[in-house]
Amino acid sequence: MNYLELQDLDLKHIWHPCSQMKDYESFPPIVIERGEGVWLYDKQGNRYLDAVSSWWVNLFGHANPRISKAIADQAKKLEHVIFANFTHEPAIHVAKKLVDKTPDGLEKVFFADNGSAAIEIALKMSFQYRVQTGQPNKQRFLTFTNAYHGETLGALSVGAVDLYNKVFTPLLLNVVRAEGPNCYRCPFNENPGTCDAPCALFVEEQFEKHADTLSAAIIEPLIQIAGGMNMYPPVFLKKLRALCDQYDVHLIADEIAVGFGRTGTLFACEQADITPDFLCLSKGITGGYLPLSAVLTTNKIYYAFYDDYGTMKAFLHSHSYTGNPLALRAAKEVLAIFEEEKVLEKIADKAKLLNQLAHEAFDSLPTVGEYRQTGFVGAIELVADKKSKAPLPEEERIGYQIYKRALKKGILLRALGNILYFMPPYVISEEEIEWMVETAKQEIMEFFKERKVGIR
């Protein structure tokens, strides 16, 4: 079957995620045949540098030999087994390693199969804990502006990106929403490198009003990814943890996208020296190979559910593929790679290079309001006016147009609105970083030179 036939057959039967399918009439899906390292190759022989790690999941490159072999070996022994009353070595090993490597105090691991499921689990655990400890009025959750936590209804409820949430508003939970940190457009005109997070006052105001009804607060540590690559300093997390302690509110840390080294430490919470009550992990946990998620929590939470069956205190949440051996064998190998190949040290050097090159490339461009970076995540905020920070008109879909242009040059640079970002696999070379930054710069410059869209 030739390339065009495959595209036609795809569009005849497949409904793609996070897409307006009408766009595919003029921009049909690219049929990828294989991957190697940071590169994806389509069936026509074109290659694309995966600058977004295929939705932030790929850590060690496509078709990584170590992870591929580990999964293949596991598949010859055990592909899946019910995880109620049964277990297996990959699950036991990964659970122990996660407890060892995450912040102190997280002792129990509950596995699931995707990030949204992890959020649902944390929300349900927090709520059920309140019911079982004589706090039935604590039924609500505090979340933040620009938050994104997934696409299931509970996860959408604690999110705040209208693009995903608005149409489902009648179905969503009644949450408390606090103004979150916005360092690029800081209402206090503070510098995130030196500030003491005065924006935490907005959160404290909500706690003072609603603490008696709040079960948990949920946040993406250090970077609100889908909410516009909104980056903020660790001191905000430290203040949030203190407020949660003061008002007896659980803290749920959503490290689904930012965990496993993305922010420069293995887990983002480390930079604030805090331990959340729930830590949600997914995406990079398997190196981008298979769906898996984990929720870590404390013994205090765990033992509120531990009792005779007849008390009905058990946490009865389940998924058919919970604890899947193939996914957990991949996760075991990912954790081994971190330990054996000094990954954090290597990506620290690459992050430093990316930061240097990106500032040199973008700081002087009149259409770039800011280049910002945390760890190995960099974001280019395109604006209509650099001085006023006025945003570009969303209806022009400028980020999307630059994304399409960049693909023709061989780089997958998917946009979040009018924000372009770099979140490449950790195996990217220095030469590939240089090419990635330069190509992005050229596409931005050429687009605005040709179109003059949104420029005042």
Residue pairs with C-beta under 8 A, 6 or more apart in sequence:
1 9
3 31
3 42
3 43
3 44
6 31
6 43
7 28
7 29
7 31
10 28
10 29
10 31
11 21
11 24
11 28
11 29
14 29
15 21
16 24
16 29
27 404
30 42
30 46
30 48
30 407
31 42
31 43
32 40
32 41
32 42
32 43
33 41
33 42
33 43
34 40
34 41
34 62
34 63
35 41
35 50
35 61
35 62
35 63
36 61
36 62
36 63
37 61
37 62
37 425
37 427
37 428
38 49
38 50
38 61
38 62
38 424
38 425
38 427
38 428
38 432
39 47
39 48
39 49
39 50
39 62
40 47
40 48
40 50
40 54
40 62
40 412
41 47
41 48
42 48
46 410
47 410
48 407
48 410
48 411
48 412
49 410
49 411
49 412
49 424
49 432
49 435
49 436
49 439
50 58
50 62
50 412
50 424
50 425
51 411
51 412
51 413
51 422
51 423
51 424
51 436
51 440
52 412
52 413
52 414
52 421
52 422
52 423
52 424
53 59
53 284
53 288
53 423
53 424
53 425
54 62
54 288
55 283
56 225
56 257
56 262
56 283
56 284
56 423
57 283
57 284
57 286
57 287
57 288
58 284
58 287
58 288
58 425
59 260
59 261
59 284
59 287
59 288
59 334
59 425
59 426
60 66
60 67
60 287
60 334
60 337
60 425
60 426
60 427
61 425
61 427
62 288
62 425
64 287
64 427
66 333
66 336
66 337
67 286
67 287
67 289
67 330
67 333
67 334
67 337
68 289
70 329
70 330
70 332
70 333
71 289
71 290
71 326
71 329
71 330
73 329
74 90
74 325
74 326
74 329
75 326
78 88
78 325
79 325
79 326
80 321
80 324
80 325
80 326
81 88
81 323
81 325
83 91
83 111
83 322
83 323
84 318
87 323
88 323
88 325
88 328
90 325
90 328
90 329
90 331
90 332
91 111
91 323
91 325
91 328
93 328
93 332
94 109
94 294
94 328
94 331
94 332
94 335
95 109
95 111
95 294
97 332
97 335
98 106
98 109
98 281
98 294
98 296
98 335
99 106
99 107
99 108
99 109
99 296
101 266
101 267
101 335
102 267
102 269
102 279
102 296
103 267
103 269
103 270
103 274
103 275
103 276
103 279
104 275
105 275
105 298
106 275
106 276
106 279
106 296
106 297
106 298
107 296
107 297
107 298
107 299
107 302
108 296
108 297
108 298
108 299
108 301
108 302
109 294
109 295
109 296
110 121
110 125
110 294
110 295
110 296
110 297
110 315
110 317
111 292
111 293
111 294
111 322
111 323
111 328
112 118
112 121
112 292
112 293
112 294
112 295
112 319
112 322
113 291
113 292
113 293
113 319
113 321
113 322
113 324
113 327
114 150
114 282
114 291
114 293
115 150
115 256
115 257
115 280
115 282
115 283
115 293
116 149
116 150
116 151
116 152
116 155
117 152
117 293
117 319
118 256
118 280
118 281
118 282
118 293
118 294
118 295
119 149
119 150
119 152
119 154
119 155
119 158
119 218
119 252
119 254
119 256
119 280
120 150
120 152
120 154
120 155
120 317
121 280
121 295
121 317
122 216
122 218
122 252
122 278
122 280
122 295
122 297
123 141
123 154
123 158
123 216
123 218
123 252
124 154
124 315
124 317
125 278
125 295
125 297
125 301
125 305
125 315
126 141
126 215
126 216
126 250
126 252
126 277
126 278
126 301
127 138
127 139
127 215
128 305
128 315
129 215
129 250
129 301
129 304
129 305
130 136
130 138
130 139
130 215
132 304
132 305
132 313
133 304
135 215
137 212
137 213
138 212
138 213
138 214
138 215
139 213
139 215
140 173
140 174
140 175
140 176
140 210
140 213
140 214
140 215
141 157
141 158
141 173
141 175
141 176
141 214
141 215
141 216
141 217
141 218
142 175
142 176
142 177
142 178
142 203
142 206
142 207
142 210
142 214
142 216
142 217
142 218
142 249
143 149
143 158
143 159
143 160
143 175
143 176
143 177
143 178
143 217
143 218
143 219
144 160
144 177
144 178
144 179
144 180
144 219
144 224
145 160
145 177
145 178
145 179
145 180
145 182
145 227
146 160
146 161
146 180
146 182
146 224
146 227
146 228
146 230
147 158
147 159
147 160
147 161
147 180
147 218
147 219
147 220
147 224
147 227
148 159
148 160
148 161
148 164
148 220
148 224
148 225
148 226
148 227
149 155
149 156
149 158
149 159
149 218
149 220
149 254
149 256
150 156
150 159
150 256
151 164
153 168
153 171
153 172
153 173
154 173
156 164
156 165
156 168
156 172
157 172
157 173
157 175
158 173
158 175
158 218
159 165
160 177
160 227
161 226
161 227
165 172
176 206
176 209
176 210
176 213
176 214
177 206
178 202
178 203
178 205
178 206
179 199
179 202
179 203
180 199
180 202
180 219
180 224
180 230
180 232
181 197
181 199
181 230
181 232
181 233
181 236
182 199
182 230
182 232
183 190
183 192
183 230
183 231
183 232
183 233
183 372
184 230
184 369
184 370
184 372
184 381
184 389
185 389
186 192
186 195
186 199
187 199
188 195
188 198
188 199
190 198
192 231
192 232
192 233
193 233
195 233
195 235
196 235
197 232
197 233
197 235
197 236
197 239
199 236
200 236
200 239
200 240
200 243
203 217
203 239
203 240
203 243
204 243
207 214
207 243
207 246
207 247
207 249
211 247
211 248
211 249
214 247
214 249
215 249
215 250
216 249
216 250
216 251
216 252
216 277
216 278
217 240
217 243
217 244
217 249
217 250
217 251
217 252
218 251
218 252
218 254
219 237
219 240
219 251
219 252
219 253
219 254
220 227
220 254
220 255
220 257
220 258
221 237
221 253
221 254
221 255
221 258
221 263
221 267
221 268
221 269
221 271
221 272
222 231
222 232
222 233
222 234
222 237
222 258
222 263
222 268
222 271
222 374
222 375
223 229
223 230
223 231
223 232
223 257
223 258
223 262
223 263
223 268
223 374
223 377
224 230
224 231
225 257
225 258
225 377
225 416
226 257
226 416
228 379
228 381
228 416
228 417
228 419
229 372
229 377
229 379
229 381
229 416
229 419
229 421
231 372
231 373
231 374
231 377
231 379
234 271
234 272
234 273
235 272
236 272
237 268
237 269
237 271
237 272
237 274
238 272
238 273
238 274
240 251
241 251
241 272
241 274
241 275
241 276
243 249
244 250
244 251
244 277
250 277
250 278
250 301
251 274
251 276
251 277
251 278
252 276
252 277
252 278
252 280
253 268
253 269
253 276
253 278
253 279
253 280
254 280
255 267
255 268
255 269
255 279
255 280
255 281
256 280
256 281
256 282
256 283
256 293
257 283
258 268
258 377
259 266
259 267
259 268
259 281
259 283
259 284
259 285
260 266
260 267
260 281
260 283
260 284
260 285
260 334
260 338
261 284
261 338
261 343
261 344
261 347
261 375
261 376
261 426
262 268
262 284
262 375
262 376
262 377
262 423
263 271
263 374
263 375
263 376
263 377
264 271
264 344
264 347
264 348
264 351
264 374
264 375
264 376
265 271
265 344
265 375
266 338
266 344
267 279
269 275
269 276
269 279
275 298
277 297
277 298
277 301
278 295
278 296
278 297
278 301
279 295
279 296
279 297
280 293
280 294
280 295
281 293
281 294
281 295
281 296
282 291
282 292
282 293
282 294
284 334
285 292
285 293
285 294
285 331
285 334
286 292
286 327
286 330
286 331
286 334
287 330
287 333
287 334
287 337
288 425
289 327
289 330
290 324
290 326
290 327
290 330
291 321
291 327
292 324
292 327
292 328
292 330
292 331
304 313
305 313
305 314
305 315
306 313
307 313
307 314
321 327
337 343
338 344
343 426
346 426
347 375
347 376
347 426
350 376
350 426
350 428
350 430
350 433
351 373
351 375
351 376
353 430
353 433
354 373
354 376
354 378
354 422
354 433
354 437
355 373
355 378
357 433
357 434
357 437
358 371
358 373
358 378
358 380
358 422
358 437
359 371
361 371
361 437
361 438
361 440
361 441
362 368
362 371
362 380
362 441
362 444
363 371
365 441
365 444
365 445
366 386
366 455
367 382
367 383
367 386
367 444
367 448
367 455
368 380
368 381
368 382
368 383
368 386
368 444
369 381
369 382
369 383
369 386
369 389
370 379
370 381
371 378
371 379
371 380
371 381
372 378
372 379
372 381
373 379
376 423
376 424
376 426
377 421
377 422
377 423
378 421
378 422
378 423
379 419
379 420
379 421
379 422
380 419
380 420
380 421
380 440
380 444
381 418
381 419
382 392
382 398
382 399
382 402
382 418
382 419
382 420
382 444
383 389
383 390
383 391
383 392
383 418
384 390
384 391
384 392
384 393
384 454
384 455
384 456
385 456
390 456
391 418
392 398
392 418
392 453
392 454
393 454
394 417
394 418
396 453
396 454
398 418
398 447
398 453
398 454
399 415
399 416
399 417
399 418
399 419
399 420
400 415
401 447
401 451
402 413
402 415
402 420
402 443
402 444
402 447
403 413
403 414
403 415
403 420
405 443
405 446
405 447
406 412
406 413
406 439
406 440
406 443
407 413
409 439
409 442
409 443
410 439
411 436
411 439
411 440
411 443
413 420
413 421
413 422
413 440
413 443
415 421
420 440
420 444
422 436
422 437
422 440
424 432
424 433
424 436
428 436
447 453
448 455
